[in-house]
Amino acid sequence: LAGRNLLGCGGDDTKAFLHGTLSDKDLEIDLVFELISVEVAASQVDSRVAEARCWPVRLDISAIPTSRAALNWPETCPAANRLPASFQGTSNQVAVLGDKGLSLEPDSEKHFVYRFGGERPWNDFERSLWSGTMEVPPRLHRFVRLFLRTNFRFASGSLQLAIELFDLKDTPDATALAPKCAMGCLGGVPVHNGQVIDHAMPTGFRYKVWLLAASLPEWTRAVPVSSRHCIEFDFDYSIRYEERMTPFEVGPAAWLCESSRLPAKIVQTPKPWSTDKLSSTDHLVAGRSIWVRDRFGFPPDEVADMEHKIELEVSEPCVFRATTHHSDGVDVFIALTKKDETQRACKTFKHPGPVPRQTIFCMLQPGTYTLTFFA
């Protein structure tokens, strides 16, 4: 028997699948693992892995006597398939992900069933039990969290979860029986008698979710009763826009960010020591001549919208200047308006050159303004 490299949790050719029947003569067998390639980018391994030259492998194995095969097979199958509903009721539609997301709650009382008795045989995991296509509209600095879970009999009805990536302008083939992975696929992580996908993916793409079944002809030969030829499984999912900060989504964790928090209010006053306004707001900066220079970041509660407003109170005519620069990987813009108005109080200028920098430089008269940072 020889295994075949297939889609796994690490991408293409990261899983080997081997199955078959051993005869009475095969009293002793050897399982041979061959490492095909160890060429990986330096950023994918740390120094400990490089020193140890160790490549961990998860192994799931089962060996069941054919006389006990019927104990690992459904006793009866329903007259028709009982499969999960697609995202919008029909398999040909494309669901658009909204704010409420998409979900299917687990059902502990009733299993899903796929009947394959009488169907033509297929190779490995090239038969789709269920699939659904969704479009994730672009959202600035937002990711979509895909959680998919399935449970099954590993020995007699092995399944595979997969997510196939498409561009927004692409239309996935509704008649396909297996993913083609032209732009890439993500496979499920194996757990005991099941698989799980829990991953944050970028917005602005289409994703097709697959639940694939393996072809195990040795089991149909061991249990020839066609009324028992079906696969029972459980399946649930939750697909929503990511709400919390994660290392995958925004880089280093929030408590490791090398940046200060932007103030919520700036008060320009000739007497900062004798005003009641200083005790009314947290994250406040006050003074007659104010000069602030630091490396700032958006607060955690504003990461989703990437917008921060600063209330600016001016008591005397002032020369005002605000500049953004060195925004790593993100273009940060600024705007200055009068409070509760949309018209710009001062014009914003873009610096020449490839580095995204903007400046506001003007004379401000006494009043209340709103300085907005957004990306």
N, C-alpha and C positions, 0 to 999 in steps of 0.2 A: 504494500500500500504506500502511496506517495501523497503528501499533502500539497495544497495549492495556496499560494499567497493571495490574500484578499484584502478588502478594505477593513481597517481596524480603527481603534480609537486614536492612533497616531497618524492616520492618513492611509494612502494607498500602500499595499504590500506590507502592512504592519501586523497582519494576522495570518496564521497558517491554519488551515482546516483539513483534517484528515478523518475519514470514516470508512467503514467497510466491515466485512465478515471474516472472522478467523476460523479456520477449519480445525478438526480434531488433531491434525498433524502439527499445528502451530502451538506446541506446548511451551515454547520459550520464544519470546520476541524481544527485540531491541528497539527502543525509540531513539532515533537519531535527530539531533538538532544541528542544523547547519547555518552558521552566521554568514550571510551573503555579503554584507557590506557594513563597514563601521565609519563611513565617511559622513561626518556631521559637522555643522558649523560650530566654531569655537564658542559662540554665544549660547548654544543649546546644552552645553555640559559645563559643570563647574570643575574646579581643580581636583576635587576628591574623586570624581568619576574618571578623570583623565589619568590620575595616578593609579587607581585600582584596576583599570582596564576591565571593569565589570559591567555587564549589560543584563539587568534583571528581565526575566520573562515570566509572565503569568501563564500557568498551565491548568487547563480544565480537562479532566480525563474521566471516562466512564467505560467499564467493561462489564457487559451484562450477558449472562447465558441466554441463548435463544429459547430455552425452555421457560424462561421467566420474562420473555419479551412482552407478553400480554399484560403483565402487571404494570408496565410502564407506558401503557397506551390507553386512550379513552375507552371506557366500556361501551358507550353508545354515542352516536353522532346525530345531531338534529337533521331534519330533512333539508334544510337550507343553511347557507352561511349566516353567521351572526357576527357582523363586523362593526367596528366603530364608524359613526357618521363622519363624513368629511367636514371640512371647515365651514362650508356653506350649503351642505345638504346634497350636493352633486359633485362628482369627481372632476368635472370639466371646468369648474369655476375657480377663480383666483380670489382668495379672501384678502382684504385689505386690513392690516392690523390697526386697530383703534386704541383709544386710551384705556378701554376696559380689558384689552387683550383677548386671548383665546384660551380656553381650558376645557379639559375633560376630566371629571372627577373619577377616582377609582371606584369600582363596583365590587364589593367583597362577596356578593351573593350570586352573581352570574358571570361566567367566563365568556370571552369571545371565542368563536369557533370558526375555523376555515376548513371546508371539505375539499379534499383533492382526489378522492376516489374517482377513477375513470379519466383523469386528466393526463395529458401527455407529460412525460418526465422532463425535468429541467436540470440544469447544472448548478451546483452549489447554491448560492443565495441569489439566484436570478429570477425569483418569482415574488412579486409584490402582493402582500396580503392587504395592505392599506397604504394610501399615500394622500397627501394634501399639500396644496401650493398656496403660499401666502406672500403678499407684497408688503414690505416694510418701508413706508415712506421715509425720506431723509429727515432726520432731526439732528440739529446741530449739537455735537458733543454728547449724543445719546446712543446707547447700545440697547439691543433687545436680548432679553434673557430667555433662552429656550431650555425648558426642562421636559424631558421625555423619559418614560420608564415603561418597561415591559417585563413580564415574568412568564416563564414557560418551563416545560420539561427539557432540560439540557440534553439528556440522553436521546430522546426520541422525537423531539420537535424543536430544534434549535432555530432561533430567530436572530435577526440583525437589524439594529436601528441605524439610520443614516440620514444626514442632512446634505442636500445637494444645493450648490450655490448657482444663482443665475443673475444676470444683469437685469435692470428694470425694463429694458427694451426687449428682452428675450421672452418668448412664450414657451414654457415647458411642454413637452409632448405628453398629452393626456393619455395616450395609448401605450406608453412605454411600460414595460414590466420590470425594469431595473434601472438604476441611475447610470448615466454615462460619465458624470464627473468631469465635464469639459472645463469648468472653471474651478473644480475642486469639490471634495466631499469631506464630511466629518462623520466618523463612525462612533458607535456606542462603546461605553466602557463596561467590560464584563463584570458582573457580580454573581453571587450564588443563584443559579437558575434564573438568570435575567440579564438585562443590560440597562444602562442609564446614560443619558446625555444631559449635562447641566453646564451650559456654556453661554457666554456673552458674545454676541455677534454684532457687527456694524449694521447700522441702518442704511437705507438707500439701495437695497437689493431685493431680489425675490429668492425665497427659500422653499424647496420641496422636501417634505419630510417623508421618509420611507420606512416601512416595516416589512422586512424581507424574510422569506422562509427558505430553509435549506432543503435540498432534495436528498432524501435518505431511503433509497430503494431497498436496502437490506432490511429495513424495518417492515416494509410492505410485504416482503417475501416471508419474514418471520411471522407476521400476522396477516394472513391472506384474506381475512374477512373484510370485504370492501365497505361494509356498513360501519366499520371502526376506523376507516382511513380519514382522519381529521386531526387538526392541531388545535388544542385549547391553549389560550393565553390570556393574560391581563394586560391592559394598556391604559395609561393616563398621561396627560401632558398639561403644561402651563406655559404660555408664551406671552410675555408682557415686556413693555419698555422697562429698562433698568432704572431703578429709583435710587439705589444706594451706590456709594462710591466703592469701587473694587480696584485692586491692583491692576487687573487686566484692562479696566476701562480708563482710568485717569493716571496711570503711572504709579509712583510711590504712594503708599498709604497716607491718609490725611495727616497723621501725626508725624510723618517724616518729611512733609513738604517744607522746603527751605524758603518760606515766604511769610510776610506779615499780613494781617487782616486789614482790609481797607476800612477807613473810618465811615461811620454812618452820617456824621454831621461835622461841618467845619464852621466855626463862628469867628468872624473878624470883628473885633471890638476894641476900642481904645482902653477899656477898663475890664479886662477879663477876670479880675479878682472880685468884682462887685456886680455880677449878673446872676440872675436865677436860672438862666438858660443852661448853665454848665452842669447842673445836677439833674436835668430832665431826660438826658439821652446817654446811653452807653456808647462806647466807641466814638467819643467826641474829641475834636482837636480845636483849641481856642487860643487866640492871641491877637496882638495888633499887627505884627509882621509875621507871617506864617511861611515856613519853608519846610516841606516834607519831601524826603527822598529815601526810598527803600525798595526792596523787591517784594511786590504784593501779589496776592493770589485771590481768586474768588472764594468766598466762604463756602463750607460744605453744603449749606442749605440753598446755595445759589448756583451750584454746579450744573443742575439740570437746565436752567435757562441761560446761564452764562451772562448775567446782567446784574450790575450793582449800581445803585443810585446813592449819591451823596448830597445831602441838603447843605447848601452854602448860603450863609447869612453874612451880608456885607454892610457895615455901618458907616464906612467912609469910602470916598472914591479910591479905587485901588487899581494897580496894574496887575493883571491876572495872567498866569501862564501855567499850562498843564501839558505834559509831554509823556507819551508812552514809547517804550523802546525795549528791545531784548525780550520780546514775548516768544518763548521757545515753542515752535510748532503751532502757534495759534495767533491769528491776527486780531489784536485788541484795538477797538475803536473808542473814541470819546466824543461826547456831545454836551454842550452847555446850553440850557434853556432856562427861561424864567419859570418859577414854580407854577405847576398846574397848567403850563402852556406847552405847545409843541414846536413853536417857532424858535429857531436858534437865536440865542442872545449874542453869540460870537461865532465866527466862522472857524471851521476846522481845516487845517492844512496838512497835507501828506508830504512827508520828507522824500526827496528824490533818492533813488537807489533801490536795491533788491530787499533791504531790510524793512519790514513794516513798522513805520514810525509815524506818529501823528502829533500835532501841536495845536493848542489853542492859545492865542496871545492877543490880548485886547485890554481896554480900559473898562472897568466895571463901576457902575454907579450904585449907591446904596440900595439894597433890596434883597430879596430871597430868590435864590437860583437852585437849579438841579444839575449836578454834574454826573453824567451817566457813562459808565464803562461797560462795554458789551463786546461779545465776540460771536 
